[in-house]
Amino acid sequence: MSETSTNKIDGSWRKSSFSNPSGNCVEVAEATNNLVAVRNSRDPEGGTLFYTRPEIDAFVRGAKAGEFDDLTS
């Protein structure tokens, strides 16, 4: 994960269609330096975390496999 100020958002912010109306979700966007940006949708002016594509890939694969299901309820 990278938090340097040299990374910039290079695409539109988007969130999952599974997000609820109260805004409890994260948003992602493509960023410079081949990174993916992640932020809290309820605080768009707050901090942004930047992850490498392999980091995002590992997380998405784990989520699809149910590895984080215990954190959702």
N, C-alpha and C positions, 0 to 999 in steps of 0.2 A: 504494500500500500504506500502511496506517495501523497504528500500534502504540500508540495512545493507550489509557490505562487506563479511559477512559469508555465504551469499547465492551464490551458484555456478550454472552454466548452466549444466544441466544433460541430454540434448538432442540436436538435431540439430536445428538450426535456420530455420524458414520457414516463408513464406509470402503468402498472398492471391493470387490466380490465377487472381484476378481482378486488381492486381497492374499494373501500367503503366510502359512502358520502361524507363521513365526518373527517376525512382527510388523513386517516391513519395509514400512511403508506410512504414508501420511498420512491424517488424518481431517479431515473438513470439517463445519461446522455453520452454520446461519443465525445471524446476530448482529444486534444492534441497529444502528440508523443505516443500514439497508439494505446491510449488509456481509456478507461470507462469511468465516468464521474457518477457519484452517488450522493444524494442529498435527502434531507427530510422535507417532505412536501408541505408540512405545516410551518416550516421555517426556511423558505427559499433563500432568504438573505443570510442565513446562518452558514456554518461550515460545509464544505464539500470535500468528500473523500475521493481519491483517485486510485483505481485498481488496475493492474495489468490485465490483459485479456486472458492469460492463463489462470489468474486468480479468479476472475469472473466465471470462466469455464468450469473450474473446479467447484465453485459454489453452486452454479446452476445444475451441474450434474448431481451433486449431493442432494439438492432440493428435489429434483425430479425423482431420485431414488428413495426419498422419504427420510433422509438422514436427519432432518431438522424438524420433523413433524411434532416432536415432543415440545417444541418451543412455541407452538401456535395455539395451545389451549391452556 
